[in-house]
């Protein structure tokens, strides 16, 4: 996948292995794409089975970037490629009982393949992320930050906040406890600790933590692969936010991305109503890029059953993560 310029951690084998090990409900179904007899790319995807009898094919779970990955040097017609893949998936859906097909494409691939998918009967849903192009120059990025960001990073440093990457199991445990509390406060669904642990072990993730007086007060698990660093799971203790640990962590990761030669930092998707979060990302001069999901129902009755059950099952899953802690 590293031969595809825009592939991210979500197309890597480490990501596939981590999800398969952490979720019995997710089964990887990765495909090779061939042109004549030569392999020109791949299609990473998962079949999601949340309850018995309900199976959905997703190019990547949780609306993360998926889609076909084609080697950069290969010339392939978008219409021909997606038509062939679409026909294969519809046949597979009929054979295997998948009730839904869903592609989530990166910003560039949403432009490249989106019209083809809508012409094939897929329903389009727009999302957006914020991307920061590093150009390997952290000094230029620093001066481009909004002055509030620079002030916050300086305040963190003067207050004695220290930021570092860590592989410590104790730090991961402390971070995960803080993460569960943060997700509960925000009303989200937490990822399991086992997933984070595997990603760290496979060296596709790093854990940046901020400490104050020896106490962990904030942290962020971020992914790195090919040309992109992705900010993923974030947590903090509200009582210490006055020391601006999150700003210090963001700057730490951006600095590392520049030094390590990564071209992009992906700040992640934002709910449209989260104006404060969006403004925070844009203070680092990250730019908004639209990406899209494309969904086709194969069995409306089965899909409706999952829709009615999803909220309750998410609550049970969230409780289980807290109980396992």
Order of alpha helices (4+ residues) and beta strands (2+ residues): alpha-beta-beta-beta-beta-beta-beta-alpha-beta-alpha-beta-alpha-alpha-beta-alpha-alpha-beta-beta-beta-alpha-beta-alpha-beta-alpha
